[in-house]
Amino acid sequence: KNPGRKRGNEARGSRDKTYTPQAKTLETVEISELGRRGDGIATVEGGEKRFVPYTLAGETVEIESAGNRSELKTIKTASPDRTQPFCPHFTICGGCAVQHASPLLYQSWKRGIVETALANKGLSTEIDPLVDAHGQGRRRVTFHAKRERDQIQAGLMKYHSHRILDLDACPVLTSDLAPALEIARAFAAFVPTRSKPLDIQFTATENGLDCNIRGASVEGSELFSEIVELADQHNLARVTFGSGATREVILERQAPTISVGDVKVTLPPASFLQATQDGEEVLASLVLEHLEEATNIADLYCGIGPFALRLAKHAAISAYDNDSTSIAALTNAYNHVQGLKPLTAFERDLSEDPLLPQELNKFDAAIFDPPRAGAPAQAEQLAASTIKTIVGVSCDPASFAKDAATLVEAGFTLQCVTPIDQFKYTAHVELVALFERK
């Protein structure tokens, strides 16, 4: 069922006989730029590059290298833009990449990720300043937890490692998630010792924390009484086990809901949600601004409806997504609100079955907000349609640039791009873009 795992085992078996560790060397290098993943980049003799985490352009550093990956040993000359990280776990935890840069350098770097992605595809347009959408912090997180005899660890993975960094707190999270580490440890205490780590997704909702647990070697129903006690103690809204079609709702004390504008939406278990409340509101406000004159809109990759439910105040909406639970949540939320324009939601895999031009031509505008891989198939159909206005929303500037190039080649003008920072201190950056054609 999983041929990749078999190949991995064979590789490990052969490595025991033939593999020798790559020799590490000490080097002194000068960092020339901050790369898109947050590593400093140095070029050494022969044109080879070294990627050095936690360094900044202009710094002279001593590193230990194996291949092109390097570990910082000593900063000999520090950049004037270097600042003190606010988290004591920075450089050990694999979560944040850049806490050591001044605010101005950090903002320039994040905006530059978008600028470079567009330039690589021959695209140029007005790029707005980076919008800080961190707000009160991230409202969702996945913690890993593991029990080893009487020792329980819970936290995030260490940098470039599959080992858990045992955390006491994570300062980039909203305060509503403060109990999550304690809850993760409590869940890990229930499972047999030496079982594989649990992956526990926590989402802060208006009715308490929503928890989805993966990796348990027991059925969630076997732990019902323990989970009830834990849920009562920490005001958990819902606890589910597993993923996909096998997901099991163990306990729902109250439906976990969030507000999309002034519409209440009940979250499906382990559903996608923008990382911060401010992030969703900034994205949505830009989408609404760009589409304020549209009256019939296709919302492609709609999720639970963060754009559709807001746009339905002034326009008819046809919304599409491949996730049936998101479509159901969106439809249910719409059905409980009066005074909105018509909104219909359809389950459809737009990567495999994109809307065709004859389906798109009835709309005067469209939004696409695809997963990280982008929307190449749907972008081609949008390009071939008669739609005049398109808003692109993306969490990956590189895949967005490919889709944008498809639209520009078909006659669209990329009017503007706004980069948005809701995964602050990481290499992730969102954006909203407006395309128009005559």
C-alpha positions as CSV (number, residue, x, y, z in Angstrom):
1,K,0.0,0.0,0.0
2,N,2.9,2.3,0.7
3,P,5.8,1.4,-1.7
4,G,7.8,4.5,-0.6
5,R,8.2,3.0,2.9
6,K,9.6,-0.2,1.4
7,R,12.2,1.7,-0.7
8,G,13.1,3.7,2.4
9,N,13.8,0.5,4.4
10,E,15.9,-0.9,1.6
11,A,17.9,2.3,1.5
12,R,18.6,2.2,5.2
13,G,19.7,-1.4,4.9
14,S,22.2,-0.7,2.2
15,R,23.4,2.4,3.9
16,D,24.6,0.3,6.9
17,K,27.1,-1.4,4.6
18,T,28.2,1.4,2.2
19,Y,27.4,4.8,3.7
20,T,30.1,7.0,5.2
21,P,29.2,10.3,6.7
22,Q,30.1,13.3,4.6
23,A,33.2,15.0,6.0
24,K,32.6,18.3,7.8
25,T,34.9,21.3,7.2
26,L,35.3,24.6,9.1
27,E,35.1,27.6,6.9
28,T,34.9,31.4,7.3
29,V,32.5,32.9,4.8
30,E,30.7,36.2,4.2
31,I,27.0,36.1,3.9
32,S,25.8,37.9,0.7
33,E,22.0,37.7,1.0
34,L,19.1,36.3,3.0
35,G,17.5,33.5,1.0
36,R,13.8,32.8,0.6
37,R,13.8,30.1,3.2
38,G,15.5,32.4,5.8
39,D,19.0,31.0,5.5
40,G,21.9,33.3,4.8
41,I,23.7,32.5,1.5
42,A,27.4,32.6,1.0
43,T,29.4,31.9,-2.2
44,V,32.7,30.2,-1.7
45,E,35.7,29.4,-4.0
46,G,34.5,27.7,-7.2
47,G,31.1,29.3,-7.1
48,E,29.6,26.8,-4.6
49,K,27.0,28.2,-2.3
50,R,26.6,27.7,1.4
51,F,23.2,28.0,3.1
52,V,23.7,29.1,6.7
53,P,20.7,29.3,9.1
54,Y,20.4,32.3,11.4
55,T,22.7,34.6,9.6
56,L,22.2,37.9,7.8
57,A,23.7,39.6,4.7
58,G,27.0,41.4,5.4
59,E,28.0,39.1,8.3
60,T,31.3,37.3,8.4
61,V,30.8,33.9,10.1
62,E,32.6,30.7,10.9
63,I,30.6,27.7,9.8
64,E,30.8,23.9,9.8
65,S,29.8,22.6,6.4
66,A,28.8,19.2,4.9
67,G,27.9,19.7,1.2
68,N,26.1,23.0,0.8
69,R,24.4,22.7,4.2
70,S,26.1,24.5,7.0
71,E,25.9,25.1,10.7
72,L,26.7,28.5,12.3
73,K,29.6,28.3,14.8
74,T,30.7,31.8,15.4
75,I,29.7,35.3,14.2
76,K,32.9,37.2,13.6
77,T,31.3,40.3,12.2
78,A,27.6,40.9,13.0
79,S,25.2,42.9,10.8
80,P,23.8,46.1,12.3
81,D,20.4,44.7,11.5
82,R,20.9,41.7,13.9
83,T,18.5,41.8,16.8
84,Q,18.0,39.6,19.9
85,P,15.4,36.9,19.2
86,F,12.4,37.1,21.6
87,C,11.9,33.3,21.9
88,P,14.4,31.3,24.0
89,H,13.9,28.3,21.7
90,F,14.9,30.1,18.5
91,T,17.6,28.2,16.6
92,I,16.6,25.0,18.3
93,C,12.9,24.9,17.4
94,G,12.1,24.2,13.7
95,G,9.1,26.6,13.7
96,C,10.6,30.1,13.2
97,A,13.4,31.0,10.7
98,V,13.9,34.7,11.2
99,Q,13.7,36.3,14.6
100,H,17.1,37.8,14.4
101,A,16.6,40.5,11.8
102,S,15.5,44.1,12.4
103,P,11.9,44.9,11.5
104,L,12.9,46.9,8.4
105,L,15.1,44.1,7.1
106,Y,12.5,41.5,7.9
107,Q,9.8,43.4,6.0
108,S,12.1,44.0,3.1
109,W,13.1,40.3,3.0
110,K,9.5,39.0,3.0
111,R,8.4,41.5,0.3
112,G,11.4,40.4,-1.6
113,I,10.3,36.8,-1.7
114,V,7.2,37.9,-3.6
115,E,9.2,40.3,-5.8
116,T,11.7,37.6,-6.8
117,A,9.0,35.0,-7.5
118,L,7.3,37.3,-9.9
119,A,10.6,38.4,-11.6
120,N,11.5,34.8,-12.2
121,K,8.5,34.5,-14.4
122,G,9.1,37.8,-16.1
123,L,6.3,39.6,-14.3
124,S,6.4,43.1,-13.0
125,T,3.7,45.1,-11.2
126,E,3.2,47.3,-8.2
127,I,4.0,45.4,-5.0
128,D,2.6,46.9,-1.9
129,P,4.4,47.1,1.4
130,L,4.2,44.0,3.5
131,V,1.0,43.9,5.7
132,D,1.6,42.6,9.2
133,A,-1.4,40.3,9.9
134,H,0.0,38.5,13.0
135,G,-2.5,40.2,15.2
136,Q,-3.0,38.3,18.5
137,G,-1.1,35.3,17.2
138,R,-1.8,32.1,15.3
139,R,-5.1,30.5,16.2
140,R,-4.2,27.0,15.0
141,V,-1.2,24.7,15.7
142,T,-0.1,21.1,15.5
143,F,1.8,19.9,18.5
144,H,3.6,16.5,18.7
145,A,3.5,14.5,21.9
146,K,5.2,11.3,22.9
147,R,5.3,9.1,26.0
148,E,8.5,7.2,26.9
149,R,7.9,5.3,30.1
150,D,7.2,8.1,32.7
151,Q,8.6,10.8,30.5
152,I,6.2,12.8,28.3
153,Q,7.3,15.3,25.7
154,A,5.1,17.8,23.8
155,G,6.0,20.6,21.5
156,L,7.3,21.2,17.9
157,M,10.0,19.4,16.0
158,K,13.6,20.5,16.4
159,Y,15.3,22.3,13.5
160,H,16.0,19.8,10.7
161,S,15.0,16.9,13.0
162,H,12.2,14.4,13.7
163,R,12.9,14.8,17.4
164,I,10.4,16.6,19.6
165,L,11.5,19.8,21.3
166,D,9.7,19.8,24.7
167,L,8.2,23.2,25.1
168,D,6.7,25.2,27.9
169,A,5.1,27.8,25.7
170,C,5.1,29.1,22.1
171,P,5.0,32.9,22.0
172,V,3.7,33.2,18.4
173,L,0.3,31.6,19.3
174,T,-2.8,33.4,20.5
175,S,-3.4,33.2,24.2
176,D,-6.4,31.0,23.6
177,L,-3.9,28.2,22.7
178,A,-1.9,28.6,25.9
179,P,-3.4,25.3,27.5
180,A,-2.6,23.3,24.3
181,L,0.8,21.9,25.5
182,E,-0.6,20.7,28.8
183,I,-3.5,19.1,27.0
184,A,-1.1,17.5,24.5
185,R,0.8,15.9,27.4
186,A,-2.4,14.7,28.9
187,F,-3.4,13.0,25.7
188,A,0.0,11.4,25.4
189,A,-0.3,10.0,28.9
190,F,-3.3,8.0,27.8
191,V,-1.6,6.0,25.0
192,P,0.8,3.0,25.5
193,T,4.4,3.7,26.1
194,R,6.7,3.8,23.1
195,S,3.9,4.3,20.7
196,K,4.6,6.6,17.8
197,P,4.2,10.3,18.5
198,L,0.7,11.9,18.5
199,D,0.1,14.8,16.1
200,I,-2.5,16.9,17.8
201,Q,-4.1,19.8,15.8
202,F,-5.5,22.5,18.0
203,T,-7.8,25.3,16.7
204,A,-9.0,28.1,18.9
205,T,-12.7,28.7,18.3
206,E,-15.3,30.9,19.9
207,N,-16.6,27.8,21.9
208,G,-13.3,26.5,23.1
209,L,-10.4,24.4,21.6
210,D,-11.1,22.0,18.8
211,C,-8.7,19.0,18.9
212,N,-7.9,16.4,16.3
213,I,-5.5,13.6,17.2
214,R,-3.6,11.4,14.7
215,G,-1.1,8.7,15.4
216,A,-2.7,7.0,18.4
217,S,-2.3,3.2,18.6
218,V,-5.7,2.9,20.3
219,E,-9.2,3.8,19.2
220,G,-10.4,7.1,20.6
221,S,-13.6,5.5,21.9
222,E,-11.4,3.3,24.2
223,L,-10.4,6.5,26.0
224,F,-13.8,8.1,26.2
225,S,-14.0,8.6,30.0
226,E,-10.5,10.1,30.1
227,I,-11.2,12.4,27.2
228,V,-14.5,13.6,28.8
229,E,-12.6,14.5,32.0
230,L,-9.9,16.3,30.1
231,A,-12.5,18.1,27.9
232,D,-14.4,19.3,31.0
233,Q,-11.2,20.5,32.7
234,H,-10.0,22.5,29.7
235,N,-13.2,23.5,28.1
236,L,-12.6,21.6,24.9
237,A,-15.3,22.0,22.3
238,R,-14.6,18.8,20.4
239,V,-12.2,15.9,20.2
240,T,-11.7,13.8,17.1
241,F,-9.3,10.9,16.2
242,G,-7.9,10.0,12.9
243,S,-8.0,11.6,9.5
244,G,-10.1,11.7,6.3
245,A,-12.9,9.2,6.0
246,T,-11.7,7.3,9.1
247,R,-11.9,10.3,11.4
248,E,-14.0,9.6,14.5
249,V,-15.8,12.2,16.6
250,I,-15.2,11.1,20.2
251,L,-16.7,14.0,22.0
252,E,-18.5,17.3,21.0
253,R,-19.4,19.3,24.1
254,Q,-20.5,22.2,21.8
255,A,-20.1,22.9,18.1
256,P,-16.8,24.7,17.5
257,T,-17.6,27.9,15.6
258,I,-15.9,30.9,14.2
259,S,-17.2,34.2,12.8
260,V,-16.7,34.9,9.1
261,G,-17.7,38.6,9.1
262,D,-21.0,38.4,11.0
263,V,-21.8,34.9,9.9
264,K,-21.2,31.9,12.3
265,V,-19.5,28.9,10.7
266,T,-19.2,25.5,12.4
267,L,-15.8,24.1,11.7
268,P,-15.5,20.6,10.2
269,P,-12.9,18.5,12.1
270,A,-9.3,19.4,11.3
271,S,-10.5,21.8,8.6
272,F,-8.3,24.4,7.0
273,L,-8.4,27.9,8.5
274,Q,-6.3,30.9,7.9
275,A,-3.5,31.0,10.5
276,T,-4.6,34.2,12.2
277,Q,-7.9,36.1,12.6
278,D,-6.2,39.2,11.4
279,G,-4.8,37.3,8.4
280,E,-8.3,36.2,7.3
281,E,-9.7,39.7,7.7
282,V,-6.9,41.4,5.7
283,L,-7.2,38.8,2.9
284,A,-10.9,39.2,2.8
285,S,-10.9,43.0,2.9
286,L,-8.6,43.1,-0.1
287,V,-10.7,40.6,-2.0
288,L,-13.8,42.6,-1.3
289,E,-12.1,45.8,-2.3
290,H,-11.0,44.4,-5.7
291,L,-14.5,42.9,-6.4
292,E,-16.7,45.6,-5.1
293,E,-18.3,46.2,-8.5
294,A,-18.8,42.5,-9.4
295,T,-22.3,41.0,-9.2
296,N,-21.8,37.3,-10.2
297,I,-18.6,35.7,-8.8
298,A,-17.0,32.3,-8.9
299,D,-15.1,31.5,-5.7
300,L,-12.7,28.7,-6.6
301,Y,-11.1,26.7,-3.8
302,C,-13.6,28.3,-1.5
303,G,-12.9,26.3,1.7
304,I,-15.5,27.1,4.4
305,G,-16.3,30.4,2.8
306,P,-14.2,33.2,4.2
307,F,-14.6,35.2,1.0
308,A,-17.9,33.8,-0.3
309,L,-19.9,34.6,2.9
310,R,-18.6,38.1,2.9
311,L,-19.1,38.7,-0.8
312,A,-22.6,37.4,-0.7
313,K,-23.7,40.7,0.9
314,H,-23.6,42.3,-2.6
315,A,-23.0,39.6,-5.2
316,A,-24.3,36.2,-6.3
317,I,-21.7,33.5,-5.5
318,S,-21.0,30.1,-6.9
319,A,-18.4,28.4,-4.7
320,Y,-16.3,25.3,-5.4
321,D,-14.0,23.1,-3.3
322,N,-13.0,19.4,-3.3
323,D,-13.6,19.1,0.5
324,S,-17.1,17.9,1.1
325,T,-17.1,18.8,4.8
326,S,-16.1,22.4,4.0
327,I,-18.8,22.7,1.4
328,A,-21.3,21.4,3.9
329,A,-20.1,23.9,6.5
330,L,-20.4,26.7,4.1
331,T,-23.9,25.7,2.9
332,N,-25.1,25.3,6.5
333,A,-23.8,28.7,7.5
334,Y,-25.4,30.4,4.5
335,N,-28.7,28.7,5.2
336,H,-28.8,30.2,8.7
337,V,-28.4,33.8,7.6
338,Q,-31.0,36.1,6.0
339,G,-30.4,39.0,3.6
340,L,-27.6,37.6,1.5
341,K,-27.5,37.3,-2.2
342,P,-27.8,33.7,-3.7
343,L,-24.9,31.5,-2.8
344,T,-24.5,27.9,-4.0
345,A,-21.6,25.7,-3.0
346,F,-20.4,22.7,-5.1
347,E,-18.0,19.8,-4.3
348,R,-15.5,19.7,-7.2
349,D,-11.8,18.9,-7.5
350,L,-10.6,21.9,-9.5
351,S,-7.1,20.4,-10.0
352,E,-8.5,17.3,-11.8
353,D,-11.8,18.8,-13.0
354,P,-11.4,22.6,-13.4
355,L,-14.3,24.8,-14.5
356,L,-14.2,25.1,-18.3
357,P,-14.6,28.4,-20.2
358,Q,-18.3,27.7,-21.0
359,E,-18.9,27.4,-17.3
360,L,-16.9,30.4,-16.4
361,N,-18.2,32.8,-19.0
362,K,-21.4,33.5,-17.0
363,F,-19.4,35.2,-14.3
364,D,-18.1,38.7,-14.3
365,A,-15.3,37.9,-11.8
366,A,-13.5,35.0,-10.1
367,I,-11.4,34.4,-7.1
368,F,-8.9,31.5,-6.9
369,D,-7.2,30.6,-3.6
370,P,-5.6,27.2,-4.2
371,P,-3.3,25.0,-2.0
372,R,0.4,25.5,-2.0
373,A,0.9,23.8,-5.4
374,G,-1.1,26.4,-7.1
375,A,-3.9,26.1,-9.7
376,P,-2.3,25.4,-13.1
377,A,-5.2,23.5,-14.6
378,Q,-7.8,26.1,-13.5
379,A,-5.6,29.0,-14.5
380,E,-5.5,27.8,-18.1
381,Q,-9.3,27.6,-18.2
382,L,-9.6,31.1,-16.6
383,A,-7.3,32.4,-19.2
384,A,-9.5,30.9,-22.0
385,S,-12.7,32.3,-20.5
386,T,-14.3,35.8,-21.1
387,I,-14.0,36.8,-17.4
388,K,-12.5,40.3,-17.1
389,T,-11.6,40.5,-13.4
390,I,-9.8,37.8,-11.4
391,V,-8.4,38.0,-7.8
392,G,-5.7,35.6,-6.9
393,V,-5.0,34.6,-3.3
394,S,-1.9,32.5,-2.6
395,C,0.2,31.1,0.2
396,D,3.1,30.3,-2.2
397,P,4.6,33.1,-4.3
398,A,6.4,30.7,-6.6
399,S,3.3,28.7,-7.7
400,F,1.3,31.9,-7.8
401,A,3.8,33.4,-10.3
402,K,3.3,30.4,-12.6
403,D,-0.4,30.8,-12.6
404,A,-0.1,34.6,-13.0
405,A,2.1,34.1,-16.0
406,T,-0.6,32.0,-17.6
407,L,-3.2,34.7,-17.1
408,V,-0.8,37.5,-18.3
409,E,0.0,35.6,-21.5
410,A,-3.7,35.5,-22.2
411,G,-4.1,39.3,-22.0
412,F,-4.6,40.0,-18.3
413,T,-2.7,42.8,-16.7
414,L,-1.4,42.1,-13.2
415,Q,-2.5,45.4,-11.6
416,C,-1.1,45.0,-8.1
417,V,0.1,42.5,-5.5
418,T,-0.2,42.8,-1.7
419,P,2.0,40.6,0.4
420,I,0.5,39.6,3.8
421,D,2.4,38.2,6.8
422,Q,0.4,36.0,9.0
423,F,3.0,33.3,9.5
424,K,5.3,35.8,11.0
425,Y,9.0,34.9,11.6
426,T,8.7,32.0,9.0
427,A,9.5,31.9,5.3
428,H,5.8,31.7,4.4
429,V,4.1,34.7,2.9
430,E,0.6,35.1,1.6
431,L,-0.5,37.5,-1.1
432,V,-3.6,39.0,-2.8
433,A,-3.4,40.0,-6.5
434,L,-5.7,41.7,-9.0
435,F,-5.8,40.8,-12.6
436,E,-7.9,42.7,-15.2
437,R,-8.3,42.7,-18.9
438,K,-10.3,44.8,-21.4
